[in-house]
Amino acid sequence: MNHKHRKTLHAVFAHPVSGNIALREVESVFKELGAEMEERHNSRFAVTLNGHTVLFHHAKHDLPKQEVQQIRKFLEDCDVVPERDYPL
C-alpha cells in the first residue's frame, strides 16, 4: 500500500470525522485491501472484504461524515487497524 493510500486510510479513522475525503480515494484503498466491489442500482455499490459486505452510495463530491463513519465501522468489522497494519 503506497503512502497516499495509507494517508486516506488514516483519514477515515481520524477524530474528529473528516468531511474532506473523496470517494475515489476510498475506493482505491478498498482495492488495495483486496476488496471486491460491485456496481448496484440507484447509484450504489457493494464492497466485500474478509467476508463482510456493505452498500455505499456514489458521492459526487467528498463523502459525507455519516458515510465516513460507516466506512470506518465496516473496516473495523473487517479487522483493519491502520496503526497496526499500515503505519504512516
PDB file of N, CA, C and O in Angstrom:
ATOM      1  N   MET A   1       0.857  -1.175   0.000  1.00  0.00           N
ATOM      2  CA  MET A   1       0.000   0.000   0.000  1.00  0.00           C
ATOM      3  C   MET A   1       0.899   1.232   0.000  1.00  0.00           C
ATOM      4  O   MET A   1       1.800   1.352   0.830  1.00  0.00           O
ATOM      5  N   ASN A   2       0.647   2.151  -0.942  1.00  0.00           N
ATOM      6  CA  ASN A   2       1.508   3.326  -1.014  1.00  0.00           C
ATOM      7  C   ASN A   2       1.116   4.371   0.035  1.00  0.00           C
ATOM      8  O   ASN A   2       0.124   4.220   0.748  1.00  0.00           O
ATOM      9  N   HIS A   3       1.915   5.425   0.106  1.00  0.00           N
ATOM     10  CA  HIS A   3       1.730   6.438   1.144  1.00  0.00           C
ATOM     11  C   HIS A   3       0.375   7.149   1.014  1.00  0.00           C
ATOM     12  O   HIS A   3      -0.264   7.441   2.025  1.00  0.00           O
ATOM     13  N   LYS A   4      -0.060   7.423  -0.199  1.00  0.00           N
ATOM     14  CA  LYS A   4      -1.345   8.106  -0.399  1.00  0.00           C
ATOM     15  C   LYS A   4      -2.498   7.247   0.111  1.00  0.00           C
ATOM     16  O   LYS A   4      -3.423   7.758   0.742  1.00  0.00           O
ATOM     17  N   HIS A   5      -2.444   5.945  -0.159  1.00  0.00           N
ATOM     18  CA  HIS A   5      -3.485   5.046   0.334  1.00  0.00           C
ATOM     19  C   HIS A   5      -3.475   5.006   1.863  1.00  0.00           C
ATOM     20  O   HIS A   5      -4.529   5.001   2.499  1.00  0.00           O
ATOM     21  N   ARG A   6      -2.291   4.976   2.436  1.00  0.00           N
ATOM     22  CA  ARG A   6      -2.184   4.954   3.905  1.00  0.00           C
ATOM     23  C   ARG A   6      -2.761   6.233   4.514  1.00  0.00           C
ATOM     24  O   ARG A   6      -3.458   6.179   5.527  1.00  0.00           O
ATOM     25  N   LYS A   7      -2.470   7.389   3.894  1.00  0.00           N
ATOM     26  CA  LYS A   7      -2.999   8.659   4.395  1.00  0.00           C
ATOM     27  C   LYS A   7      -4.521   8.672   4.336  1.00  0.00           C
ATOM     28  O   LYS A   7      -5.178   9.151   5.261  1.00  0.00           O
ATOM     29  N   THR A   8      -5.078   8.150   3.254  1.00  0.00           N
ATOM     30  CA  THR A   8      -6.535   8.089   3.131  1.00  0.00           C
ATOM     31  C   THR A   8      -7.128   7.172   4.195  1.00  0.00           C
ATOM     32  O   THR A   8      -8.132   7.512   4.820  1.00  0.00           O
ATOM     33  N   LEU A   9      -6.516   6.021   4.402  1.00  0.00           N
ATOM     34  CA  LEU A   9      -6.992   5.079   5.415  1.00  0.00           C
ATOM     35  C   LEU A   9      -6.946   5.715   6.800  1.00  0.00           C
ATOM     36  O   LEU A   9      -7.891   5.571   7.577  1.00  0.00           O
ATOM     37  N   HIS A  10      -5.878   6.405   7.113  1.00  0.00           N
ATOM     38  CA  HIS A  10      -5.771   7.071   8.420  1.00  0.00           C
ATOM     39  C   HIS A  10      -6.780   8.215   8.531  1.00  0.00           C
ATOM     40  O   HIS A  10      -7.284   8.481   9.622  1.00  0.00           O
ATOM     41  N   ALA A  11      -7.083   8.897   7.421  1.00  0.00           N
ATOM     42  CA  ALA A  11      -8.076   9.972   7.445  1.00  0.00           C
ATOM     43  C   ALA A  11      -9.467   9.426   7.765  1.00  0.00           C
ATOM     44  O   ALA A  11     -10.252  10.093   8.438  1.00  0.00           O
ATOM     45  N   VAL A  12      -9.776   8.223   7.290  1.00  0.00           N
ATOM     46  CA  VAL A  12     -11.067   7.596   7.586  1.00  0.00           C
ATOM     47  C   VAL A  12     -11.195   7.336   9.086  1.00  0.00           C
ATOM     48  O   VAL A  12     -12.288   7.437   9.643  1.00  0.00           O
ATOM     49  N   PHE A  13     -10.090   7.004   9.734  1.00  0.00           N
ATOM     50  CA  PHE A  13     -10.107   6.682  11.163  1.00  0.00           C
ATOM     51  C   PHE A  13      -9.794   7.888  12.049  1.00  0.00           C
ATOM     52  O   PHE A  13      -9.727   7.744  13.270  1.00  0.00           O
ATOM     53  N   ALA A  14      -9.603   9.064  11.469  1.00  0.00           N
ATOM     54  CA  ALA A  14      -9.223  10.260  12.237  1.00  0.00           C
ATOM     55  C   ALA A  14     -10.387  10.760  13.093  1.00  0.00           C
ATOM     56  O   ALA A  14     -11.556  10.580  12.752  1.00  0.00           O
ATOM     57  N   HIS A  15     -10.035  11.386  14.205  1.00  0.00           N
ATOM     58  CA  HIS A  15     -11.012  12.045  15.085  1.00  0.00           C
ATOM     59  C   HIS A  15     -10.646  13.506  15.142  1.00  0.00           C
ATOM     60  O   HIS A  15      -9.481  13.805  15.404  1.00  0.00           O
ATOM     61  N   PRO A  16     -11.546  14.437  14.918  1.00  0.00           N
ATOM     62  CA  PRO A  16     -12.945  14.249  14.555  1.00  0.00           C
ATOM     63  C   PRO A  16     -13.075  13.714  13.133  1.00  0.00           C
ATOM     64  O   PRO A  16     -12.110  13.705  12.368  1.00  0.00           O
ATOM     65  N   VAL A  17     -14.271  13.273  12.795  1.00  0.00           N
ATOM     66  CA  VAL A  17     -14.527  12.678  11.485  1.00  0.00           C
ATOM     67  C   VAL A  17     -14.285  13.722  10.397  1.00  0.00           C
ATOM     68  O   VAL A  17     -14.775  14.849  10.474  1.00  0.00           O
ATOM     69  N   SER A  18     -13.527  13.325   9.392  1.00  0.00           N
ATOM     70  CA  SER A  18     -13.207  14.222   8.287  1.00  0.00           C
ATOM     71  C   SER A  18     -14.351  14.278   7.283  1.00  0.00           C
ATOM     72  O   SER A  18     -14.975  13.262   6.975  1.00  0.00           O
ATOM     73  N   GLY A  19     -14.612  15.468   6.782  1.00  0.00           N
ATOM     74  CA  GLY A  19     -15.601  15.644   5.736  1.00  0.00           C
ATOM     75  C   GLY A  19     -14.940  15.987   4.416  1.00  0.00           C
ATOM     76  O   GLY A  19     -15.577  16.525   3.511  1.00  0.00           O
ATOM     77  N   ASN A  20     -13.646  15.669   4.311  1.00  0.00           N
ATOM     78  CA  ASN A  20     -12.854  16.055   3.148  1.00  0.00           C
ATOM     79  C   ASN A  20     -12.156  14.845   2.532  1.00  0.00           C
ATOM     80  O   ASN A  20     -10.962  14.900   2.240  1.00  0.00           O
ATOM     81  N   ILE A  21     -12.891  13.760   2.336  1.00  0.00           N
ATOM     82  CA  ILE A  21     -12.329  12.533   1.754  1.00  0.00           C
ATOM     83  C   ILE A  21     -13.117  12.215   0.490  1.00  0.00           C
ATOM     84  O   ILE A  21     -14.344  12.126   0.524  1.00  0.00           O
ATOM     85  N   ALA A  22     -12.417  12.046  -0.612  1.00  0.00           N
ATOM     86  CA  ALA A  22     -13.072  11.734  -1.884  1.00  0.00           C
ATOM     87  C   ALA A  22     -13.373  10.238  -1.972  1.00  0.00           C
ATOM     88  O   ALA A  22     -12.574   9.412  -1.533  1.00  0.00           O
ATOM     89  N   LEU A  23     -14.513   9.902  -2.533  1.00  0.00           N
ATOM     90  CA  LEU A  23     -14.911   8.508  -2.674  1.00  0.00           C
ATOM     91  C   LEU A  23     -13.905   7.725  -3.506  1.00  0.00           C
ATOM     92  O   LEU A  23     -13.595   6.581  -3.172  1.00  0.00           O
ATOM     93  N   ARG A  24     -13.394   8.305  -4.567  1.00  0.00           N
ATOM     94  CA  ARG A  24     -12.452   7.578  -5.435  1.00  0.00           C
ATOM     95  C   ARG A  24     -11.189   7.180  -4.671  1.00  0.00           C
ATOM     96  O   ARG A  24     -10.595   6.140  -4.956  1.00  0.00           O
ATOM     97  N   GLU A  25     -10.774   8.004  -3.699  1.00  0.00           N
ATOM     98  CA  GLU A  25      -9.606   7.655  -2.875  1.00  0.00           C
ATOM     99  C   GLU A  25      -9.920   6.459  -1.983  1.00  0.00           C
ATOM    100  O   GLU A  25      -9.081   5.576  -1.808  1.00  0.00           O
ATOM    101  N   VAL A  26     -11.126   6.428  -1.418  1.00  0.00           N
ATOM    102  CA  VAL A  26     -11.534   5.306  -0.565  1.00  0.00           C
ATOM    103  C   VAL A  26     -11.681   4.037  -1.404  1.00  0.00           C
ATOM    104  O   VAL A  26     -11.319   2.950  -0.953  1.00  0.00           O
ATOM    105  N   GLU A  27     -12.209   4.170  -2.617  1.00  0.00           N
ATOM    106  CA  GLU A  27     -12.308   3.011  -3.500  1.00  0.00           C
ATOM    107  C   GLU A  27     -10.931   2.433  -3.793  1.00  0.00           C
ATOM    108  O   GLU A  27     -10.775   1.213  -3.853  1.00  0.00           O
ATOM    109  N   SER A  28      -9.935   3.287  -3.976  1.00  0.00           N
ATOM    110  CA  SER A  28      -8.561   2.814  -4.211  1.00  0.00           C
ATOM    111  C   SER A  28      -8.030   2.053  -3.009  1.00  0.00           C
ATOM    112  O   SER A  28      -7.341   1.044  -3.159  1.00  0.00           O
ATOM    113  N   VAL A  29      -8.353   2.542  -1.812  1.00  0.00           N
ATOM    114  CA  VAL A  29      -7.923   1.849  -0.593  1.00  0.00           C
ATOM    115  C   VAL A  29      -8.599   0.478  -0.508  1.00  0.00           C
ATOM    116  O   VAL A  29      -7.953  -0.518  -0.182  1.00  0.00           O
ATOM    117  N   PHE A  30      -9.902   0.433  -0.804  1.00  0.00           N
ATOM    118  CA  PHE A  30     -10.603  -0.852  -0.797  1.00  0.00           C
ATOM    119  C   PHE A  30      -9.919  -1.842  -1.739  1.00  0.00           C
ATOM    120  O   PHE A  30      -9.717  -3.002  -1.379  1.00  0.00           O
ATOM    121  N   LYS A  31      -9.565  -1.393  -2.933  1.00  0.00           N
ATOM    122  CA  LYS A  31      -8.895  -2.270  -3.898  1.00  0.00           C
ATOM    123  C   LYS A  31      -7.553  -2.748  -3.367  1.00  0.00           C
ATOM    124  O   LYS A  31      -7.202  -3.916  -3.530  1.00  0.00           O
ATOM    125  N   GLU A  32      -6.805  -1.861  -2.735  1.00  0.00           N
ATOM    126  CA  GLU A  32      -5.504  -2.228  -2.167  1.00  0.00           C
ATOM    127  C   GLU A  32      -5.648  -3.250  -1.045  1.00  0.00           C
ATOM    128  O   GLU A  32      -4.770  -4.090  -0.847  1.00  0.00           O
ATOM    129  N   LEU A  33      -6.754  -3.176  -0.314  1.00  0.00           N
ATOM    130  CA  LEU A  33      -7.004  -4.126   0.775  1.00  0.00           C
ATOM    131  C   LEU A  33      -7.505  -5.474   0.255  1.00  0.00           C
ATOM    132  O   LEU A  33      -7.623  -6.432   1.019  1.00  0.00           O
ATOM    133  N   GLY A  34      -7.799  -5.546  -1.050  1.00  0.00           N
ATOM    134  CA  GLY A  34      -8.262  -6.799  -1.644  1.00  0.00           C
ATOM    135  C   GLY A  34      -9.765  -6.950  -1.673  1.00  0.00           C
ATOM    136  O   GLY A  34     -10.271  -8.060  -1.839  1.00  0.00           O
ATOM    137  N   ALA A  35     -10.486  -5.859  -1.515  1.00  0.00           N
ATOM    138  CA  ALA A  35     -11.947  -5.921  -1.516  1.00  0.00           C
ATOM    139  C   ALA A  35     -12.485  -6.121  -2.924  1.00  0.00           C
ATOM    140  O   ALA A  35     -11.879  -5.698  -3.909  1.00  0.00           O
ATOM    141  N   GLU A  36     -13.635  -6.776  -2.992  1.00  0.00           N
ATOM    142  CA  GLU A  36     -14.360  -6.921  -4.252  1.00  0.00           C
ATOM    143  C   GLU A  36     -15.448  -5.856  -4.270  1.00  0.00           C
ATOM    144  O   GLU A  36     -16.191  -5.700  -3.301  1.00  0.00           O
ATOM    145  N   MET A  37     -15.537  -5.122  -5.382  1.00  0.00           N
ATOM    146  CA  MET A  37     -16.542  -4.071  -5.496  1.00  0.00           C
ATOM    147  C   MET A  37     -17.458  -4.376  -6.670  1.00  0.00           C
ATOM    148  O   MET A  37     -17.009  -4.789  -7.739  1.00  0.00           O
ATOM    149  N   GLU A  38     -18.756  -4.165  -6.450  1.00  0.00           N
ATOM    150  CA  GLU A  38     -19.755  -4.483  -7.462  1.00  0.00           C
ATOM    151  C   GLU A  38     -20.743  -3.320  -7.579  1.00  0.00           C
ATOM    152  O   GLU A  38     -21.278  -2.849  -6.576  1.00  0.00           O
ATOM    153  N   GLU A  39     -20.976  -2.868  -8.798  1.00  0.00           N
ATOM    154  CA  GLU A  39     -21.956  -1.812  -9.045  1.00  0.00           C
ATOM    155  C   GLU A  39     -23.363  -2.352  -8.793  1.00  0.00           C
ATOM    156  O   GLU A  39     -23.678  -3.480  -9.171  1.00  0.00           O
ATOM    157  N   ARG A  40     -24.189  -1.557  -8.164  1.00  0.00           N
ATOM    158  CA  ARG A  40     -25.594  -1.894  -7.929  1.00  0.00           C
ATOM    159  C   ARG A  40     -26.460  -0.793  -8.535  1.00  0.00           C
ATOM    160  O   ARG A  40     -25.935   0.176  -9.084  1.00  0.00           O
ATOM    161  N   HIS A  41     -27.751  -0.931  -8.443  1.00  0.00           N
ATOM    162  CA  HIS A  41     -28.645   0.085  -8.985  1.00  0.00           C
ATOM    163  C   HIS A  41     -28.791   1.269  -8.028  1.00  0.00           C
ATOM    164  O   HIS A  41     -28.387   1.195  -6.868  1.00  0.00           O
ATOM    165  N   ASN A  42     -29.376   2.363  -8.532  1.00  0.00           N
ATOM    166  CA  ASN A  42     -29.616   3.582  -7.750  1.00  0.00           C
ATOM    167  C   ASN A  42     -28.335   4.201  -7.197  1.00  0.00           C
ATOM    168  O   ASN A  42     -28.301   4.636  -6.045  1.00  0.00           O
ATOM    169  N   SER A  43     -27.288   4.240  -8.011  1.00  0.00           N
ATOM    170  CA  SER A  43     -26.013   4.878  -7.635  1.00  0.00           C
ATOM    171  C   SER A  43     -25.395   4.268  -6.385  1.00  0.00           C
ATOM    172  O   SER A  43     -24.810   4.976  -5.566  1.00  0.00           O
ATOM    173  N   ARG A  44     -25.522   2.983  -6.245  1.00  0.00           N
ATOM    174  CA  ARG A  44     -24.931   2.287  -5.095  1.00  0.00           C
ATOM    175  C   ARG A  44     -23.910   1.276  -5.588  1.00  0.00           C
ATOM    176  O   ARG A  44     -23.945   0.841  -6.739  1.00  0.00           O
ATOM    177  N   PHE A  45     -22.995   0.908  -4.685  1.00  0.00           N
ATOM    178  CA  PHE A  45     -22.053  -0.156  -4.980  1.00  0.00           C
ATOM    179  C   PHE A  45     -21.799  -0.958  -3.720  1.00  0.00           C
ATOM    180  O   PHE A  45     -21.826  -0.425  -2.611  1.00  0.00           O
ATOM    181  N   ALA A  46     -21.552  -2.245  -3.903  1.00  0.00           N
ATOM    182  CA  ALA A  46     -21.311  -3.159  -2.791  1.00  0.00           C
ATOM    183  C   ALA A  46     -19.819  -3.406  -2.664  1.00  0.00           C
ATOM    184  O   ALA A  46     -19.111  -3.551  -3.660  1.00  0.00           O
ATOM    185  N   VAL A  47     -19.353  -3.453  -1.427  1.00  0.00           N
ATOM    186  CA  VAL A  47     -17.955  -3.761  -1.141  1.00  0.00           C
ATOM    187  C   VAL A  47     -17.930  -4.985  -0.248  1.00  0.00           C
ATOM    188  O   VAL A  47     -18.607  -5.029   0.779  1.00  0.00           O
ATOM    189  N   THR A  48     -17.141  -5.987  -0.643  1.00  0.00           N
ATOM    190  CA  THR A  48     -16.990  -7.201   0.151  1.00  0.00           C
ATOM    191  C   THR A  48     -15.522  -7.349   0.520  1.00  0.00           C
ATOM    192  O   THR A  48     -14.644  -7.339  -0.343  1.00  0.00           O
ATOM    193  N   LEU A  49     -15.272  -7.487   1.821  1.00  0.00           N
ATOM    194  CA  LEU A  49     -13.910  -7.628   2.331  1.00  0.00           C
ATOM    195  C   LEU A  49     -13.947  -8.550   3.544  1.00  0.00           C
ATOM    196  O   LEU A  49     -14.730  -8.334   4.469  1.00  0.00           O
ATOM    197  N   ASN A  50     -13.109  -9.566   3.539  1.00  0.00           N
ATOM    198  CA  ASN A  50     -12.999 -10.502   4.672  1.00  0.00           C
ATOM    199  C   ASN A  50     -14.354 -11.068   5.104  1.00  0.00           C
ATOM    200  O   ASN A  50     -14.615 -11.227   6.296  1.00  0.00           O
ATOM    201  N   GLY A  51     -15.203 -11.366   4.132  1.00  0.00           N
ATOM    202  CA  GLY A  51     -16.495 -11.974   4.441  1.00  0.00           C
ATOM    203  C   GLY A  51     -17.575 -10.996   4.847  1.00  0.00           C
ATOM    204  O   GLY A  51     -18.691 -11.425   5.139  1.00  0.00           O
ATOM    205  N   HIS A  52     -17.301  -9.709   4.880  1.00  0.00           N
ATOM    206  CA  HIS A  52     -18.277  -8.686   5.237  1.00  0.00           C
ATOM    207  C   HIS A  52     -18.644  -7.905   3.979  1.00  0.00           C
ATOM    208  O   HIS A  52     -17.779  -7.589   3.163  1.00  0.00           O
ATOM    209  N   THR A  53     -19.924  -7.598   3.827  1.00  0.00           N
ATOM    210  CA  THR A  53     -20.395  -6.835   2.673  1.00  0.00           C
ATOM    211  C   THR A  53     -21.205  -5.644   3.155  1.00  0.00           C
ATOM    212  O   THR A  53     -21.977  -5.746   4.108  1.00  0.00           O
ATOM    213  N   VAL A  54     -21.020  -4.514   2.484  1.00  0.00           N
ATOM    214  CA  VAL A  54     -21.767  -3.301   2.815  1.00  0.00           C
ATOM    215  C   VAL A  54     -22.052  -2.547   1.521  1.00  0.00           C
ATOM    216  O   VAL A  54     -21.296  -2.635   0.554  1.00  0.00           O
ATOM    217  N   LEU A  55     -23.170  -1.797   1.523  1.00  0.00           N
ATOM    218  CA  LEU A  55     -23.545  -0.974   0.376  1.00  0.00           C
ATOM    219  C   LEU A  55     -23.213   0.481   0.664  1.00  0.00           C
ATOM    220  O   LEU A  55     -23.456   0.972   1.766  1.00  0.00           O
ATOM    221  N   PHE A  56     -22.660   1.171  -0.326  1.00  0.00           N
ATOM    222  CA  PHE A  56     -22.358   2.590  -0.220  1.00  0.00           C
ATOM    223  C   PHE A  56     -23.007   3.320  -1.385  1.00  0.00           C
ATOM    224  O   PHE A  56     -23.278   2.725  -2.428  1.00  0.00           O
ATOM    225  N   HIS A  57     -23.249   4.594  -1.204  1.00  0.00           N
ATOM    226  CA  HIS A  57     -23.812   5.449  -2.239  1.00  0.00           C
ATOM    227  C   HIS A  57     -22.665   6.163  -2.948  1.00  0.00           C
ATOM    228  O   HIS A  57     -21.712   6.601  -2.303  1.00  0.00           O
ATOM    229  N   HIS A  58     -22.753   6.282  -4.275  1.00  0.00           N
ATOM    230  CA  HIS A  58     -21.741   7.011  -5.037  1.00  0.00           C
ATOM    231  C   HIS A  58     -21.899   8.501  -4.755  1.00  0.00           C
ATOM    232  O   HIS A  58     -22.886   9.112  -5.165  1.00  0.00           O
ATOM    233  N   ALA A  59     -20.944   9.076  -4.065  1.00  0.00           N
ATOM    234  CA  ALA A  59     -20.953  10.515  -3.787  1.00  0.00           C
ATOM    235  C   ALA A  59     -20.314  11.242  -4.964  1.00  0.00           C
ATOM    236  O   ALA A  59     -19.296  10.802  -5.498  1.00  0.00           O
ATOM    237  N   LYS A  60     -20.912  12.347  -5.361  1.00  0.00           N
ATOM    238  CA  LYS A  60     -20.363  13.107  -6.479  1.00  0.00           C
ATOM    239  C   LYS A  60     -19.158  13.930  -6.045  1.00  0.00           C
ATOM    240  O   LYS A  60     -18.288  14.232  -6.862  1.00  0.00           O
ATOM    241  N   HIS A  61     -19.099  14.292  -4.784  1.00  0.00           N
ATOM    242  CA  HIS A  61     -18.009  15.093  -4.257  1.00  0.00           C
ATOM    243  C   HIS A  61     -17.409  14.359  -3.057  1.00  0.00           C
ATOM    244  O   HIS A  61     -17.352  13.129  -3.044  1.00  0.00           O
ATOM    245  N   ASP A  62     -16.969  15.100  -2.067  1.00  0.00           N
ATOM    246  CA  ASP A  62     -16.421  14.475  -0.870  1.00  0.00           C
ATOM    247  C   ASP A  62     -17.507  13.702  -0.130  1.00  0.00           C
ATOM    248  O   ASP A  62     -18.693  14.018  -0.224  1.00  0.00           O
ATOM    249  N   LEU A  63     -17.076  12.687   0.603  1.00  0.00           N
ATOM    250  CA  LEU A  63     -18.015  11.848   1.348  1.00  0.00           C
ATOM    251  C   LEU A  63     -18.613  12.611   2.523  1.00  0.00           C
ATOM    252  O   LEU A  63     -17.908  13.364   3.195  1.00  0.00           O
ATOM    253  N   PRO A  64     -19.904  12.425   2.775  1.00  0.00           N
ATOM    254  CA  PRO A  64     -20.500  13.000   3.983  1.00  0.00           C
ATOM    255  C   PRO A  64     -19.923  12.300   5.223  1.00  0.00           C
ATOM    256  O   PRO A  64     -19.471  11.158   5.155  1.00  0.00           O
ATOM    257  N   LYS A  65     -19.951  12.998   6.330  1.00  0.00           N
ATOM    258  CA  LYS A  65     -19.361  12.456   7.560  1.00  0.00           C
ATOM    259  C   LYS A  65     -20.015  11.143   7.987  1.00  0.00           C
ATOM    260  O   LYS A  65     -19.342  10.253   8.508  1.00  0.00           O
ATOM    261  N   GLN A  66     -21.337  11.019   7.765  1.00  0.00           N
ATOM    262  CA  GLN A  66     -22.007   9.769   8.143  1.00  0.00           C
ATOM    263  C   GLN A  66     -21.471   8.595   7.332  1.00  0.00           C
ATOM    264  O   GLN A  66     -21.341   7.487   7.853  1.00  0.00           O
ATOM    265  N   GLU A  67     -21.162   8.828   6.072  1.00  0.00           N
ATOM    266  CA  GLU A  67     -20.651   7.743   5.241  1.00  0.00           C
ATOM    267  C   GLU A  67     -19.216   7.394   5.632  1.00  0.00           C
ATOM    268  O   GLU A  67     -18.821   6.229   5.571  1.00  0.00           O
ATOM    269  N   VAL A  68     -18.439   8.393   6.032  1.00  0.00           N
ATOM    270  CA  VAL A  68     -17.087   8.124   6.520  1.00  0.00           C
ATOM    271  C   VAL A  68     -17.167   7.253   7.769  1.00  0.00           C
ATOM    272  O   VAL A  68     -16.379   6.321   7.928  1.00  0.00           O
ATOM    273  N   GLN A  69     -18.114   7.551   8.656  1.00  0.00           N
ATOM    274  CA  GLN A  69     -18.300   6.722   9.853  1.00  0.00           C
ATOM    275  C   GLN A  69     -18.723   5.308   9.487  1.00  0.00           C
ATOM    276  O   GLN A  69     -18.288   4.350  10.125  1.00  0.00           O
ATOM    277  N   GLN A  70     -19.567   5.164   8.465  1.00  0.00           N
ATOM    278  CA  GLN A  70     -19.992   3.837   8.008  1.00  0.00           C
ATOM    279  C   GLN A  70     -18.803   3.064   7.442  1.00  0.00           C
ATOM    280  O   GLN A  70     -18.674   1.862   7.676  1.00  0.00           O
ATOM    281  N   ILE A  71     -17.942   3.745   6.703  1.00  0.00           N
ATOM    282  CA  ILE A  71     -16.745   3.102   6.151  1.00  0.00           C
ATOM    283  C   ILE A  71     -15.820   2.674   7.279  1.00  0.00           C
ATOM    284  O   ILE A  71     -15.273   1.572   7.250  1.00  0.00           O
ATOM    285  N   ARG A  72     -15.641   3.537   8.271  1.00  0.00           N
ATOM    286  CA  ARG A  72     -14.798   3.203   9.430  1.00  0.00           C
ATOM    287  C   ARG A  72     -15.329   1.968  10.140  1.00  0.00           C
ATOM    288  O   ARG A  72     -14.560   1.065  10.471  1.00  0.00           O
ATOM    289  N   LYS A  73     -16.634   1.919  10.378  1.00  0.00           N
ATOM    290  CA  LYS A  73     -17.251   0.769  11.059  1.00  0.00           C
ATOM    291  C   LYS A  73     -17.056  -0.504  10.241  1.00  0.00           C
ATOM    292  O   LYS A  73     -16.738  -1.558  10.792  1.00  0.00           O
ATOM    293  N   PHE A  74     -17.248  -0.404   8.921  1.00  0.00           N
ATOM    294  CA  PHE A  74     -17.056  -1.550   8.034  1.00  0.00           C
ATOM    295  C   PHE A  74     -15.623  -2.060   8.118  1.00  0.00           C
ATOM    296  O   PHE A  74     -15.402  -3.266   8.229  1.00  0.00           O
ATOM    297  N   LEU A  75     -14.650  -1.160   8.066  1.00  0.00           N
ATOM    298  CA  LEU A  75     -13.242  -1.569   8.135  1.00  0.00           C
ATOM    299  C   LEU A  75     -12.897  -2.165   9.500  1.00  0.00           C
ATOM    300  O   LEU A  75     -12.116  -3.113   9.584  1.00  0.00           O
ATOM    301  N   GLU A  76     -13.475  -1.615  10.567  1.00  0.00           N
ATOM    302  CA  GLU A  76     -13.258  -2.191  11.902  1.00  0.00           C
ATOM    303  C   GLU A  76     -13.819  -3.611  11.954  1.00  0.00           C
ATOM    304  O   GLU A  76     -13.178  -4.509  12.499  1.00  0.00           O
ATOM    305  N   ASP A  77     -15.010  -3.819  11.391  1.00  0.00           N
ATOM    306  CA  ASP A  77     -15.608  -5.149  11.355  1.00  0.00           C
ATOM    307  C   ASP A  77     -14.754  -6.130  10.564  1.00  0.00           C
ATOM    308  O   ASP A  77     -14.754  -7.329  10.841  1.00  0.00           O
ATOM    309  N   CYS A  78     -14.022  -5.609   9.571  1.00  0.00           N
ATOM    310  CA  CYS A  78     -13.135  -6.438   8.740  1.00  0.00           C
ATOM    311  C   CYS A  78     -11.753  -6.594   9.365  1.00  0.00           C
ATOM    312  O   CYS A  78     -10.853  -7.160   8.745  1.00  0.00           O
ATOM    313  N   ASP A  79     -11.581  -6.095  10.591  1.00  0.00           N
ATOM    314  CA  ASP A  79     -10.327  -6.195  11.344  1.00  0.00           C
ATOM    315  C   ASP A  79      -9.172  -5.455  10.656  1.00  0.00           C
ATOM    316  O   ASP A  79      -8.043  -5.945  10.617  1.00  0.00           O
ATOM    317  N   VAL A  80      -9.471  -4.279  10.121  1.00  0.00           N
ATOM    318  CA  VAL A  80      -8.437  -3.415   9.557  1.00  0.00           C
ATOM    319  C   VAL A  80      -8.111  -2.360  10.607  1.00  0.00           C
ATOM    320  O   VAL A  80      -8.978  -1.583  11.007  1.00  0.00           O
ATOM    321  N   VAL A  81      -6.856  -2.335  11.050  1.00  0.00           N
ATOM    322  CA  VAL A  81      -6.392  -1.368  12.039  1.00  0.00           C
ATOM    323  C   VAL A  81      -5.219  -0.609  11.421  1.00  0.00           C
ATOM    324  O   VAL A  81      -4.126  -1.162  11.299  1.00  0.00           O
ATOM    325  N   PRO A  82      -5.429   0.652  11.029  1.00  0.00           N
ATOM    326  CA  PRO A  82      -4.377   1.391  10.325  1.00  0.00           C
ATOM    327  C   PRO A  82      -3.071   1.507  11.109  1.00  0.00           C
ATOM    328  O   PRO A  82      -1.990   1.349  10.540  1.00  0.00           O
ATOM    329  N   GLU A  83      -3.165   1.781  12.400  1.00  0.00           N
ATOM    330  CA  GLU A  83      -1.947   1.955  13.199  1.00  0.00           C
ATOM    331  C   GLU A  83      -1.126   0.666  13.261  1.00  0.00           C
ATOM    332  O   GLU A  83       0.104   0.697  13.254  1.00  0.00           O
ATOM    333  N   ARG A  84      -1.817  -0.447  13.319  1.00  0.00           N
ATOM    334  CA  ARG A  84      -1.139  -1.745  13.421  1.00  0.00           C
ATOM    335  C   ARG A  84      -0.702  -2.257  12.051  1.00  0.00           C
ATOM    336  O   ARG A  84       0.438  -2.687  11.878  1.00  0.00           O
ATOM    337  N   ASP A  85      -1.602  -2.210  11.090  1.00  0.00           N
ATOM    338  CA  ASP A  85      -1.353  -2.844   9.787  1.00  0.00           C
ATOM    339  C   ASP A  85      -0.668  -1.936   8.773  1.00  0.00           C
ATOM    340  O   ASP A  85       0.128  -2.404   7.958  1.00  0.00           O
ATOM    341  N   TYR A  86      -0.972  -0.630   8.817  1.00  0.00           N
ATOM    342  CA  TYR A  86      -0.477   0.291   7.787  1.00  0.00           C
ATOM    343  C   TYR A  86      -0.018   1.602   8.420  1.00  0.00           C
ATOM    344  O   TYR A  86      -0.645   2.638   8.200  1.00  0.00           O
ATOM    345  N   PRO A  87       1.056   1.579   9.197  1.00  0.00           N
ATOM    346  CA  PRO A  87       1.523   2.823   9.834  1.00  0.00           C
ATOM    347  C   PRO A  87       2.009   3.816   8.782  1.00  0.00           C
ATOM    348  O   PRO A  87       2.454   3.431   7.701  1.00  0.00           O
ATOM    349  N   LEU A  88       1.914   5.102   9.121  1.00  0.00           N
ATOM    350  CA  LEU A  88       2.376   6.150   8.207  1.00  0.00           C
ATOM    351  C   LEU A  88       3.876   6.231   8.158  1.00  0.00           C
ATOM    352  O   LEU A  88       4.426   7.062   7.436  1.00  0.00           O
TER     353      LEU A  88
END
